[in-house]
């Protein structure tokens, strides 16, 4: 997905529920940064059982706008 589309899709945080192997998970996707060179996106997942909602599994990624894949 292009950085332009990601930025548009994440104008508002995205929160939804998915089901995998008969278990439900809440997924949150948030735009953390939108700089001149890149966007930084966070993804968090939890299953609603403690302590997951307090400390969900979280990761993030950077999508460079020049599509070179590097800061340089």
N, CA, C, O and CB atoms as a CASP TS submission, in Angstrom:
PFRMAT TS
TARGET T0000
AUTHOR 0000-0000-0000
METHOD Language model
MODEL 1
PARENT N/A
ATOM      1  N   UNK     1       0.855  -1.175   0.000  1.00  0.00           N
ATOM      2  CA  UNK     1       0.000   0.000   0.000  1.00  0.00           C
ATOM      3  C   UNK     1       0.900   1.237   0.000  1.00  0.00           C
ATOM      4  O   UNK     1       1.898   1.285   0.720  1.00  0.00           O
ATOM      5  CB  UNK     1      -0.972  -0.001   1.232  1.00  0.00           C
ATOM      6  N   UNK     2       0.552   2.208  -0.788  1.00  0.00           N
ATOM      7  CA  UNK     2       1.353   3.427  -0.874  1.00  0.00           C
ATOM      8  C   UNK     2       1.249   4.237   0.417  1.00  0.00           C
ATOM      9  O   UNK     2       0.302   4.075   1.187  1.00  0.00           O
ATOM     10  CB  UNK     2       0.907   4.280  -2.072  1.00  0.00           C
ATOM     11  N   UNK     3       2.215   5.096   0.640  1.00  0.00           N
ATOM     12  CA  UNK     3       2.170   5.937   1.842  1.00  0.00           C
ATOM     13  C   UNK     3       0.991   6.899   1.774  1.00  0.00           C
ATOM     14  O   UNK     3       0.413   7.248   2.804  1.00  0.00           O
ATOM     15  CB  UNK     3       3.489   6.722   2.010  1.00  0.00           C
ATOM     16  N   UNK     4       0.627   7.334   0.555  1.00  0.00           N
ATOM     17  CA  UNK     4      -0.515   8.235   0.412  1.00  0.00           C
ATOM     18  C   UNK     4      -1.821   7.545   0.856  1.00  0.00           C
ATOM     19  O   UNK     4      -2.647   8.131   1.555  1.00  0.00           O
ATOM     20  CB  UNK     4      -0.632   8.714  -1.054  1.00  0.00           C
ATOM     21  N   UNK     5      -1.974   6.300   0.432  1.00  0.00           N
ATOM     22  CA  UNK     5      -3.193   5.568   0.807  1.00  0.00           C
ATOM     23  C   UNK     5      -3.204   5.258   2.302  1.00  0.00           C
ATOM     24  O   UNK     5      -4.242   5.375   2.954  1.00  0.00           O
ATOM     25  CB  UNK     5      -3.308   4.260  -0.005  1.00  0.00           C
ATOM     26  N   UNK     6      -2.046   4.861   2.849  1.00  0.00           N
ATOM     27  CA  UNK     6      -1.975   4.618   4.294  1.00  0.00           C
ATOM     28  C   UNK     6      -2.352   5.865   5.074  1.00  0.00           C
ATOM     29  O   UNK     6      -3.116   5.784   6.036  1.00  0.00           O
ATOM     30  CB  UNK     6      -0.571   4.156   4.694  1.00  0.00           C
ATOM     31  N   UNK     7      -1.832   7.006   4.677  1.00  0.00           N
ATOM     32  CA  UNK     7      -2.133   8.268   5.356  1.00  0.00           C
ATOM     33  C   UNK     7      -3.627   8.565   5.290  1.00  0.00           C
ATOM     34  O   UNK     7      -4.227   8.972   6.285  1.00  0.00           O
ATOM     35  CB  UNK     7      -1.331   9.427   4.731  1.00  0.00           C
ATOM     36  N   UNK     8      -4.220   8.365   4.132  1.00  0.00           N
ATOM     37  CA  UNK     8      -5.660   8.623   3.982  1.00  0.00           C
ATOM     38  C   UNK     8      -6.484   7.645   4.824  1.00  0.00           C
ATOM     39  O   UNK     8      -7.429   8.047   5.502  1.00  0.00           O
ATOM     40  CB  UNK     8      -6.073   8.520   2.497  1.00  0.00           C
ATOM     41  N   UNK     9      -6.123   6.364   4.777  1.00  0.00           N
ATOM     42  CA  UNK     9      -6.861   5.341   5.532  1.00  0.00           C
ATOM     43  C   UNK     9      -6.741   5.565   7.033  1.00  0.00           C
ATOM     44  O   UNK     9      -7.658   5.238   7.786  1.00  0.00           O
ATOM     45  CB  UNK     9      -6.352   3.940   5.174  1.00  0.00           C
ATOM     46  N   UNK    10      -5.610   6.123   7.470  1.00  0.00           N
ATOM     47  CA  UNK    10      -5.363   6.294   8.900  1.00  0.00           C
ATOM     48  C   UNK    10      -5.586   7.721   9.378  1.00  0.00           C
ATOM     49  O   UNK    10      -5.051   8.126  10.410  1.00  0.00           O
ATOM     50  CB  UNK    10      -3.960   5.873   9.226  1.00  0.00           C
ATOM     51  N   UNK    11      -6.376   8.484   8.629  1.00  0.00           N
ATOM     52  CA  UNK    11      -6.725   9.836   9.084  1.00  0.00           C
ATOM     53  C   UNK    11      -7.369   9.756  10.462  1.00  0.00           C
ATOM     54  O   UNK    11      -7.164  10.633  11.303  1.00  0.00           O
ATOM     55  CB  UNK    11      -7.683  10.538   8.073  1.00  0.00           C
ATOM     56  N   UNK    12      -8.147   8.702  10.690  1.00  0.00           N
ATOM     57  CA  UNK    12      -8.687   8.370  12.006  1.00  0.00           C
ATOM     58  C   UNK    12      -8.121   7.000  12.367  1.00  0.00           C
ATOM     59  O   UNK    12      -7.950   6.147  11.496  1.00  0.00           O
ATOM     60  CB  UNK    12     -10.279   8.374  12.017  1.00  0.00           C
ATOM     61  N   UNK    13      -7.833   6.789  13.646  1.00  0.00           N
ATOM     62  CA  UNK    13      -7.345   5.483  14.079  1.00  0.00           C
ATOM     63  C   UNK    13      -8.337   4.405  13.639  1.00  0.00           C
ATOM     64  O   UNK    13      -9.549   4.618  13.655  1.00  0.00           O
ATOM     65  CB  UNK    13      -7.139   5.449  15.623  1.00  0.00           C
ATOM     66  N   UNK    14      -7.812   3.263  13.254  1.00  0.00           N
ATOM     67  CA  UNK    14      -8.645   2.140  12.829  1.00  0.00           C
ATOM     68  C   UNK    14      -8.690   1.102  13.945  1.00  0.00           C
ATOM     69  O   UNK    14      -7.646   0.623  14.389  1.00  0.00           O
ATOM     70  CB  UNK    14      -8.107   1.510  11.510  1.00  0.00           C
ATOM     71  N   UNK    15      -9.882   0.756  14.397  1.00  0.00           N
ATOM     72  CA  UNK    15     -10.069  -0.257  15.436  1.00  0.00           C
ATOM     73  C   UNK    15     -11.105  -1.244  14.918  1.00  0.00           C
ATOM     74  O   UNK    15     -12.199  -0.852  14.513  1.00  0.00           O
ATOM     75  CB  UNK    15     -10.518   0.386  16.809  1.00  0.00           C
ATOM     76  N   UNK    16     -10.759  -2.519  14.933  1.00  0.00           N
ATOM     77  CA  UNK    16     -11.701  -3.521  14.467  1.00  0.00           C
ATOM     78  C   UNK    16     -11.419  -4.854  15.149  1.00  0.00           C
ATOM     79  O   UNK    16     -10.398  -5.024  15.816  1.00  0.00           O
ATOM     80  CB  UNK    16     -11.628  -3.667  12.937  1.00  0.00           C
ATOM     81  N   UNK    17     -12.334  -5.785  14.972  1.00  0.00           N
ATOM     82  CA  UNK    17     -12.210  -7.096  15.580  1.00  0.00           C
ATOM     83  C   UNK    17     -12.076  -8.134  14.483  1.00  0.00           C
ATOM     84  O   UNK    17     -12.768  -8.069  13.467  1.00  0.00           O
ATOM     85  CB  UNK    17     -13.417  -7.406  16.492  1.00  0.00           C
ATOM     86  N   UNK    18     -11.180  -9.094  14.690  1.00  0.00           N
ATOM     87  CA  UNK    18     -11.008 -10.202  13.753  1.00  0.00           C
ATOM     88  C   UNK    18     -11.133 -11.509  14.524  1.00  0.00           C
ATOM     89  O   UNK    18     -10.912 -11.555  15.734  1.00  0.00           O
ATOM     90  CB  UNK    18      -9.632 -10.115  13.016  1.00  0.00           C
ATOM     91  N   UNK    19     -11.490 -12.563  13.811  1.00  0.00           N
ATOM     92  CA  UNK    19     -11.563 -13.881  14.425  1.00  0.00           C
ATOM     93  C   UNK    19     -10.548 -14.786  13.763  1.00  0.00           C
ATOM     94  O   UNK    19     -10.447 -14.837  12.537  1.00  0.00           O
ATOM     95  CB  UNK    19     -12.984 -14.475  14.314  1.00  0.00           C
ATOM     96  N   UNK    20      -9.787 -15.510  14.599  1.00  0.00           N
ATOM     97  CA  UNK    20      -8.773 -16.435  14.102  1.00  0.00           C
ATOM     98  C   UNK    20      -8.805 -17.670  14.990  1.00  0.00           C
ATOM     99  O   UNK    20      -8.658 -17.567  16.208  1.00  0.00           O
ATOM    100  CB  UNK    20      -7.343 -15.777  14.086  1.00  0.00           C
ATOM    101  N   UNK    21      -8.997 -18.829  14.387  1.00  0.00           N
ATOM    102  CA  UNK    21      -9.067 -20.095  15.113  1.00  0.00           C
ATOM    103  C   UNK    21     -10.051 -20.008  16.278  1.00  0.00           C
ATOM    104  O   UNK    21      -9.734 -20.396  17.403  1.00  0.00           O
ATOM    105  CB  UNK    21      -7.677 -20.492  15.625  1.00  0.00           C
ATOM    106  N   UNK    22     -11.242 -19.497  15.995  1.00  0.00           N
ATOM    107  CA  UNK    22     -12.355 -19.375  16.956  1.00  0.00           C
ATOM    108  C   UNK    22     -12.088 -18.426  18.114  1.00  0.00           C
ATOM    109  O   UNK    22     -12.823 -18.449  19.102  1.00  0.00           O
ATOM    110  CB  UNK    22     -12.683 -20.718  17.510  1.00  0.00           C
ATOM    111  N   UNK    23     -11.063 -17.598  18.021  1.00  0.00           N
ATOM    112  CA  UNK    23     -10.784 -16.590  19.058  1.00  0.00           C
ATOM    113  C   UNK    23     -10.906 -15.212  18.431  1.00  0.00           C
ATOM    114  O   UNK    23     -10.522 -15.006  17.280  1.00  0.00           O
ATOM    115  CB  UNK    23      -9.359 -16.791  19.691  1.00  0.00           C
ATOM    116  N   UNK    24     -11.444 -14.268  19.199  1.00  0.00           N
ATOM    117  CA  UNK    24     -11.609 -12.907  18.713  1.00  0.00           C
ATOM    118  C   UNK    24     -10.472 -12.029  19.228  1.00  0.00           C
ATOM    119  O   UNK    24     -10.050 -12.137  20.380  1.00  0.00           O
ATOM    120  CB  UNK    24     -12.974 -12.336  19.144  1.00  0.00           C
ATOM    121  N   UNK    25      -9.994 -11.165  18.353  1.00  0.00           N
ATOM    122  CA  UNK    25      -8.906 -10.252  18.675  1.00  0.00           C
ATOM    123  C   UNK    25      -9.298  -8.834  18.282  1.00  0.00           C
ATOM    124  O   UNK    25      -9.944  -8.617  17.257  1.00  0.00           O
ATOM    125  CB  UNK    25      -7.601 -10.675  17.964  1.00  0.00           C
ATOM    126  N   UNK    26      -8.903  -7.879  19.103  1.00  0.00           N
ATOM    127  CA  UNK    26      -9.096  -6.474  18.760  1.00  0.00           C
ATOM    128  C   UNK    26      -7.792  -5.966  18.158  1.00  0.00           C
ATOM    129  O   UNK    26      -6.714  -6.159  18.719  1.00  0.00           O
ATOM    130  CB  UNK    26      -9.520  -5.621  20.015  1.00  0.00           C
ATOM    131  N   UNK    27      -7.913  -5.317  17.011  1.00  0.00           N
ATOM    132  CA  UNK    27      -6.755  -4.785  16.294  1.00  0.00           C
ATOM    133  C   UNK    27      -6.905  -3.273  16.201  1.00  0.00           C
ATOM    134  O   UNK    27      -7.966  -2.766  15.836  1.00  0.00           O
ATOM    135  CB  UNK    27      -6.620  -5.426  14.870  1.00  0.00           C
ATOM    136  N   UNK    28      -5.840  -2.562  16.532  1.00  0.00           N
ATOM    137  CA  UNK    28      -5.821  -1.104  16.424  1.00  0.00           C
ATOM    138  C   UNK    28      -4.643  -0.697  15.548  1.00  0.00           C
ATOM    139  O   UNK    28      -3.524  -1.172  15.742  1.00  0.00           O
ATOM    140  CB  UNK    28      -5.728  -0.432  17.833  1.00  0.00           C
ATOM    141  N   UNK    29      -4.896   0.178  14.590  1.00  0.00           N
ATOM    142  CA  UNK    29      -3.856   0.679  13.697  1.00  0.00           C
ATOM    143  C   UNK    29      -3.875   2.196  13.795  1.00  0.00           C
ATOM    144  O   UNK    29      -4.921   2.827  13.644  1.00  0.00           O
ATOM    145  CB  UNK    29      -4.073   0.193  12.212  1.00  0.00           C
ATOM    146  N   UNK    30      -2.698   2.779  14.051  1.00  0.00           N
ATOM    147  CA  UNK    30      -2.619   4.220  14.312  1.00  0.00           C
ATOM    148  C   UNK    30      -1.427   4.837  13.585  1.00  0.00           C
ATOM    149  O   UNK    30      -0.330   4.277  13.574  1.00  0.00           O
ATOM    150  CB  UNK    30      -2.515   4.490  15.827  1.00  0.00           C
ATOM    151  N   UNK    31      -1.659   5.981  12.988  1.00  0.00           N
ATOM    152  CA  UNK    31      -0.580   6.746  12.368  1.00  0.00           C
ATOM    153  C   UNK    31       0.129   7.529  13.473  1.00  0.00           C
ATOM    154  O   UNK    31      -0.459   8.420  14.086  1.00  0.00           O
ATOM    155  CB  UNK    31      -1.126   7.708  11.242  1.00  0.00           C
ATOM    156  N   UNK    32       1.401   7.187  13.722  1.00  0.00           N
ATOM    157  CA  UNK    32       2.164   7.840  14.786  1.00  0.00           C
ATOM    158  C   UNK    32       2.851   9.109  14.308  1.00  0.00           C
ATOM    159  O   UNK    32       2.838  10.129  14.997  1.00  0.00           O
ATOM    160  CB  UNK    32       3.193   6.887  15.346  1.00  0.00           C
ATOM    161  N   UNK    33       3.456   9.041  13.121  1.00  0.00           N
ATOM    162  CA  UNK    33       4.186  10.190  12.574  1.00  0.00           C
ATOM    163  C   UNK    33       3.921  10.305  11.083  1.00  0.00           C
ATOM    164  O   UNK    33       3.745   9.306  10.386  1.00  0.00           O
ATOM    165  CB  UNK    33       5.706  10.061  12.844  1.00  0.00           C
ATOM    166  N   UNK    34       3.897  11.547  10.607  1.00  0.00           N
ATOM    167  CA  UNK    34       3.817  11.815   9.180  1.00  0.00           C
ATOM    168  C   UNK    34       4.814  12.930   8.904  1.00  0.00           C
ATOM    169  O   UNK    34       4.483  14.114   8.956  1.00  0.00           O
ATOM    170  CB  UNK    34       2.350  12.207   8.727  1.00  0.00           C
ATOM    171  N   UNK    35       6.053  12.517   8.607  1.00  0.00           N
ATOM    172  CA  UNK    35       7.119  13.486   8.373  1.00  0.00           C
ATOM    173  C   UNK    35       7.274  13.737   6.882  1.00  0.00           C
ATOM    174  O   UNK    35       6.553  13.166   6.064  1.00  0.00           O
ATOM    175  CB  UNK    35       8.449  12.997   8.978  1.00  0.00           C
ATOM    176  N   UNK    36       8.198  14.575   6.552  1.00  0.00           N
ATOM    177  CA  UNK    36       8.469  14.866   5.145  1.00  0.00           C
ATOM    178  C   UNK    36       8.987  13.630   4.404  1.00  0.00           C
ATOM    179  O   UNK    36       8.753  13.478   3.205  1.00  0.00           O
ATOM    180  CB  UNK    36       9.481  16.007   5.029  1.00  0.00           C
ATOM    181  N   UNK    37       9.693  12.747   5.124  1.00  0.00           N
ATOM    182  CA  UNK    37      10.351  11.607   4.486  1.00  0.00           C
ATOM    183  C   UNK    37       9.668  10.264   4.689  1.00  0.00           C
ATOM    184  O   UNK    37       9.864   9.348   3.890  1.00  0.00           O
ATOM    185  CB  UNK    37      11.729  11.509   4.982  1.00  0.00           C
ATOM    186  N   UNK    38       8.863  10.128   5.750  1.00  0.00           N
ATOM    187  CA  UNK    38       8.266   8.830   6.037  1.00  0.00           C
ATOM    188  C   UNK    38       7.010   8.973   6.887  1.00  0.00           C
ATOM    189  O   UNK    38       6.731  10.028   7.457  1.00  0.00           O
ATOM    190  CB  UNK    38       9.274   7.929   6.741  1.00  0.00           C
ATOM    191  N   UNK    39       6.250   7.855   6.952  1.00  0.00           N
ATOM    192  CA  UNK    39       5.172   7.751   7.927  1.00  0.00           C
ATOM    193  C   UNK    39       5.517   6.586   8.854  1.00  0.00           C
ATOM    194  O   UNK    39       6.177   5.628   8.451  1.00  0.00           O
ATOM    195  CB  UNK    39       3.766   7.545   7.227  1.00  0.00           C
ATOM    196  N   UNK    40       5.062   6.686  10.091  1.00  0.00           N
ATOM    197  CA  UNK    40       5.332   5.678  11.119  1.00  0.00           C
ATOM    198  C   UNK    40       3.976   5.193  11.615  1.00  0.00           C
ATOM    199  O   UNK    40       3.166   5.984  12.099  1.00  0.00           O
ATOM    200  CB  UNK    40       6.218   6.258  12.308  1.00  0.00           C
ATOM    201  N   UNK    41       3.731   3.892  11.493  1.00  0.00           N
ATOM    202  CA  UNK    41       2.434   3.306  11.805  1.00  0.00           C
ATOM    203  C   UNK    41       2.589   2.268  12.917  1.00  0.00           C
ATOM    204  O   UNK    41       3.524   1.468  12.893  1.00  0.00           O
ATOM    205  CB  UNK    41       1.804   2.666  10.544  1.00  0.00           C
ATOM    206  N   UNK    42       1.672   2.279  13.895  1.00  0.00           N
ATOM    207  CA  UNK    42       1.664   1.297  14.977  1.00  0.00           C
ATOM    208  C   UNK    42       0.478   0.359  14.815  1.00  0.00           C
ATOM    209  O   UNK    42      -0.601   0.768  14.386  1.00  0.00           O
ATOM    210  CB  UNK    42       1.617   1.994  16.354  1.00  0.00           C
ATOM    211  N   UNK    43       0.697  -0.913  15.167  1.00  0.00           N
ATOM    212  CA  UNK    43      -0.350  -1.925  15.142  1.00  0.00           C
ATOM    213  C   UNK    43      -0.349  -2.621  16.504  1.00  0.00           C
ATOM    214  O   UNK    43       0.690  -3.095  16.964  1.00  0.00           O
ATOM    215  CB  UNK    43      -0.132  -2.954  13.966  1.00  0.00           C
ATOM    216  N   UNK    44      -1.519  -2.679  17.145  1.00  0.00           N
ATOM    217  CA  UNK    44      -1.656  -3.333  18.447  1.00  0.00           C
ATOM    218  C   UNK    44      -2.750  -4.383  18.363  1.00  0.00           C
ATOM    219  O   UNK    44      -3.776  -4.176  17.715  1.00  0.00           O
ATOM    220  CB  UNK    44      -1.971  -2.300  19.564  1.00  0.00           C
ATOM    221  N   UNK    45      -2.520  -5.524  19.032  1.00  0.00           N
ATOM    222  CA  UNK    45      -3.479  -6.623  19.019  1.00  0.00           C
ATOM    223  C   UNK    45      -3.637  -7.157  20.445  1.00  0.00           C
ATOM    224  O   UNK    45      -2.653  -7.347  21.160  1.00  0.00           O
ATOM    225  CB  UNK    45      -3.021  -7.758  18.043  1.00  0.00           C
ATOM    226  N   UNK    46      -4.893  -7.396  20.848  1.00  0.00           N
ATOM    227  CA  UNK    46      -5.127  -8.080  22.126  1.00  0.00           C
ATOM    228  C   UNK    46      -6.382  -8.934  22.015  1.00  0.00           C
ATOM    229  O   UNK    46      -7.223  -8.723  21.141  1.00  0.00           O
ATOM    230  CB  UNK    46      -5.261  -7.057  23.296  1.00  0.00           C
ATOM    231  N   UNK    47      -6.490  -9.911  22.929  1.00  0.00           N
ATOM    232  CA  UNK    47      -7.634 -10.827  22.896  1.00  0.00           C
ATOM    233  C   UNK    47      -8.665 -10.523  23.976  1.00  0.00           C
ATOM    234  O   UNK    47      -9.614 -11.285  24.161  1.00  0.00           O
ATOM    235  CB  UNK    47      -7.155 -12.251  23.047  1.00  0.00           C
ATOM    236  N   UNK    48      -8.487  -9.419  24.686  1.00  0.00           N
ATOM    237  CA  UNK    48      -9.450  -9.015  25.691  1.00  0.00           C
ATOM    238  C   UNK    48      -9.247  -9.630  27.058  1.00  0.00           C
ATOM    239  O   UNK    48      -9.913  -9.232  28.013  1.00  0.00           O
ATOM    240  CB  UNK    48     -10.789  -9.339  25.226  1.00  0.00           C
ATOM    241  N   UNK    49      -8.327 -10.608  27.181  1.00  0.00           N
ATOM    242  CA  UNK    49      -8.084 -11.204  28.491  1.00  0.00           C
ATOM    243  C   UNK    49      -6.927 -10.476  29.165  1.00  0.00           C
ATOM    244  O   UNK    49      -5.966 -10.073  28.509  1.00  0.00           O
ATOM    245  CB  UNK    49      -7.780 -12.723  28.366  1.00  0.00           C
ATOM    246  N   UNK    50      -7.029 -10.314  30.460  1.00  0.00           N
ATOM    247  CA  UNK    50      -5.972  -9.606  31.194  1.00  0.00           C
ATOM    248  C   UNK    50      -4.667 -10.380  31.118  1.00  0.00           C
ATOM    249  O   UNK    50      -4.707 -11.610  31.158  1.00  0.00           O
ATOM    250  CB  UNK    50      -6.378  -9.391  32.668  1.00  0.00           C
ATOM    251  N   UNK    51      -3.537  -9.746  31.012  1.00  0.00           N
ATOM    252  CA  UNK    51      -3.287  -8.310  30.974  1.00  0.00           C
ATOM    253  C   UNK    51      -3.216  -7.748  29.554  1.00  0.00           C
ATOM    254  O   UNK    51      -2.766  -6.617  29.365  1.00  0.00           O
ATOM    255  CB  UNK    51      -2.008  -8.004  31.697  1.00  0.00           C
ATOM    256  N   UNK    52      -3.650  -8.514  28.556  1.00  0.00           N
ATOM    257  CA  UNK    52      -3.519  -8.082  27.155  1.00  0.00           C
ATOM    258  C   UNK    52      -4.085  -6.701  26.863  1.00  0.00           C
ATOM    259  O   UNK    52      -3.428  -5.934  26.159  1.00  0.00           O
ATOM    260  CB  UNK    52      -4.193  -9.067  26.269  1.00  0.00           C
ATOM    261  N   UNK    53      -5.281  -6.330  27.369  1.00  0.00           N
ATOM    262  CA  UNK    53      -5.780  -4.981  27.061  1.00  0.00           C
ATOM    263  C   UNK    53      -4.918  -3.873  27.664  1.00  0.00           C
ATOM    264  O   UNK    53      -4.899  -2.751  27.158  1.00  0.00           O
ATOM    265  CB  UNK    53      -7.202  -4.835  27.561  1.00  0.00           C
ATOM    266  N   UNK    54      -4.210  -4.191  28.740  1.00  0.00           N
ATOM    267  CA  UNK    54      -3.344  -3.202  29.377  1.00  0.00           C
ATOM    268  C   UNK    54      -2.013  -3.096  28.626  1.00  0.00           C
ATOM    269  O   UNK    54      -1.488  -2.002  28.420  1.00  0.00           O
ATOM    270  CB  UNK    54      -3.100  -3.570  30.860  1.00  0.00           C
ATOM    271  N   UNK    55      -1.480  -4.249  28.222  1.00  0.00           N
ATOM    272  CA  UNK    55      -0.215  -4.304  27.493  1.00  0.00           C
ATOM    273  C   UNK    55      -0.392  -5.165  26.238  1.00  0.00           C
ATOM    274  O   UNK    55       0.061  -6.309  26.212  1.00  0.00           O
ATOM    275  CB  UNK    55       0.925  -4.869  28.397  1.00  0.00           C
ATOM    276  N   UNK    56      -1.040  -4.635  25.204  1.00  0.00           N
ATOM    277  CA  UNK    56      -1.270  -5.436  23.997  1.00  0.00           C
ATOM    278  C   UNK    56       0.031  -5.706  23.243  1.00  0.00           C
ATOM    279  O   UNK    56       1.026  -5.000  23.413  1.00  0.00           O
ATOM    280  CB  UNK    56      -2.266  -4.729  23.075  1.00  0.00           C
ATOM    281  N   UNK    57       0.000  -6.733  22.417  1.00  0.00           N
ATOM    282  CA  UNK    57       1.110  -7.011  21.519  1.00  0.00           C
ATOM    283  C   UNK    57       1.163  -5.858  20.522  1.00  0.00           C
ATOM    284  O   UNK    57       0.193  -5.609  19.806  1.00  0.00           O
ATOM    285  CB  UNK    57       0.946  -8.409  20.793  1.00  0.00           C
ATOM    286  N   UNK    58       2.286  -5.158  20.474  1.00  0.00           N
ATOM    287  CA  UNK    58       2.382  -3.951  19.653  1.00  0.00           C
ATOM    288  C   UNK    58       3.654  -3.983  18.824  1.00  0.00           C
ATOM    289  O   UNK    58       4.707  -4.420  19.288  1.00  0.00           O
ATOM    290  CB  UNK    58       2.347  -2.685  20.533  1.00  0.00           C
ATOM    291  N   UNK    59       3.540  -3.517  17.601  1.00  0.00           N
ATOM    292  CA  UNK    59       4.698  -3.355  16.723  1.00  0.00           C
ATOM    293  C   UNK    59       4.438  -2.127  15.863  1.00  0.00           C
ATOM    294  O   UNK    59       3.318  -1.620  15.804  1.00  0.00           O
ATOM    295  CB  UNK    59       4.949  -4.640  15.835  1.00  0.00           C
ATOM    296  N   UNK    60       5.469  -1.666  15.211  1.00  0.00           N
ATOM    297  CA  UNK    60       5.305  -0.514  14.323  1.00  0.00           C
ATOM    298  C   UNK    60       6.192  -0.697  13.107  1.00  0.00           C
ATOM    299  O   UNK    60       7.121  -1.504  13.102  1.00  0.00           O
ATOM    300  CB  UNK    60       5.644   0.814  15.053  1.00  0.00           C
ATOM    301  N   UNK    61       5.879   0.077  12.077  1.00  0.00           N
ATOM    302  CA  UNK    61       6.711   0.047  10.873  1.00  0.00           C
ATOM    303  C   UNK    61       6.778   1.438  10.281  1.00  0.00           C
ATOM    304  O   UNK    61       5.934   2.294  10.546  1.00  0.00           O
ATOM    305  CB  UNK    61       6.162  -0.964   9.833  1.00  0.00           C
ATOM    306  N   UNK    62       7.804   1.640   9.471  1.00  0.00           N
ATOM    307  CA  UNK    62       8.023   2.918   8.787  1.00  0.00           C
ATOM    308  C   UNK    62       7.886   2.681   7.291  1.00  0.00           C
ATOM    309  O   UNK    62       8.444   1.726   6.750  1.00  0.00           O
ATOM    310  CB  UNK    62       9.429   3.527   9.136  1.00  0.00           C
ATOM    311  N   UNK    63       7.148   3.548   6.635  1.00  0.00           N
ATOM    312  CA  UNK    63       6.986   3.513   5.176  1.00  0.00           C
ATOM    313  C   UNK    63       7.584   4.796   4.628  1.00  0.00           C
ATOM    314  O   UNK    63       7.059   5.886   4.856  1.00  0.00           O
ATOM    315  CB  UNK    63       5.468   3.360   4.752  1.00  0.00           C
ATOM    316  N   UNK    64       8.703   4.655   3.893  1.00  0.00           N
ATOM    317  CA  UNK    64       9.358   5.830   3.323  1.00  0.00           C
ATOM    318  C   UNK    64       8.591   6.364   2.126  1.00  0.00           C
ATOM    319  O   UNK    64       8.089   5.590   1.311  1.00  0.00           O
ATOM    320  CB  UNK    64      10.788   5.497   2.919  1.00  0.00           C
ATOM    321  N   UNK    65       8.501   7.667   2.018  1.00  0.00           N
ATOM    322  CA  UNK    65       7.723   8.291   0.959  1.00  0.00           C
ATOM    323  C   UNK    65       8.405   8.228  -0.396  1.00  0.00           C
ATOM    324  O   UNK    65       7.736   8.253  -1.429  1.00  0.00           O
ATOM    325  CB  UNK    65       7.445   9.715   1.310  1.00  0.00           C
ATOM    326  N   UNK    66       9.731   8.145  -0.404  1.00  0.00           N
ATOM    327  CA  UNK    66      10.426   8.084  -1.695  1.00  0.00           C
ATOM    328  C   UNK    66      10.548   6.643  -2.203  1.00  0.00           C
ATOM    329  O   UNK    66      11.148   6.401  -3.250  1.00  0.00           O
ATOM    330  CB  UNK    66      11.820   8.714  -1.574  1.00  0.00           C
ATOM    331  N   UNK    67       9.976   5.689  -1.459  1.00  0.00           N
ATOM    332  CA  UNK    67       9.953   4.268  -1.781  1.00  0.00           C
ATOM    333  C   UNK    67      11.334   3.644  -1.973  1.00  0.00           C
ATOM    334  O   UNK    67      11.457   2.585  -2.588  1.00  0.00           O
ATOM    335  CB  UNK    67       9.151   4.060  -3.012  1.00  0.00           C
ATOM    336  N   UNK    68      12.365   4.295  -1.452  1.00  0.00           N
ATOM    337  CA  UNK    68      13.708   3.721  -1.524  1.00  0.00           C
ATOM    338  C   UNK    68      13.919   2.696  -0.431  1.00  0.00           C
ATOM    339  O   UNK    68      14.780   1.825  -0.550  1.00  0.00           O
ATOM    340  CB  UNK    68      14.766   4.813  -1.425  1.00  0.00           C
ATOM    341  N   UNK    69      13.121   2.796   0.661  1.00  0.00           N
ATOM    342  CA  UNK    69      13.262   1.862   1.757  1.00  0.00           C
ATOM    343  C   UNK    69      14.383   2.197   2.709  1.00  0.00           C
ATOM    344  O   UNK    69      14.751   1.384   3.557  1.00  0.00           O
ATOM    345  CB  UNK    69      13.469   0.512   1.227  1.00  0.00           C
ATOM    346  N   UNK    70      14.933   3.403   2.574  1.00  0.00           N
ATOM    347  CA  UNK    70      16.012   3.773   3.489  1.00  0.00           C
ATOM    348  C   UNK    70      15.919   5.253   3.809  1.00  0.00           C
ATOM    349  O   UNK    70      15.250   6.023   3.121  1.00  0.00           O
ATOM    350  CB  UNK    70      17.396   3.433   2.886  1.00  0.00           C
ATOM    351  N   UNK    71      16.607   5.621   4.866  1.00  0.00           N
ATOM    352  CA  UNK    71      16.590   7.023   5.304  1.00  0.00           C
ATOM    353  C   UNK    71      17.414   7.910   4.372  1.00  0.00           C
ATOM    354  O   UNK    71      17.120   9.094   4.210  1.00  0.00           O
ATOM    355  CB  UNK    71      17.123   7.138   6.737  1.00  0.00           C
ATOM    356  N   UNK    72      18.433   7.338   3.770  1.00  0.00           N
ATOM    357  CA  UNK    72      19.425   8.078   3.038  1.00  0.00           C
ATOM    358  C   UNK    72      18.947   8.847   1.904  1.00  0.00           C
ATOM    359  O   UNK    72      19.737   9.506   1.229  1.00  0.00           O
ATOM    360  CB  UNK    72      20.407   7.223   2.585  1.00  0.00           C
TER
END
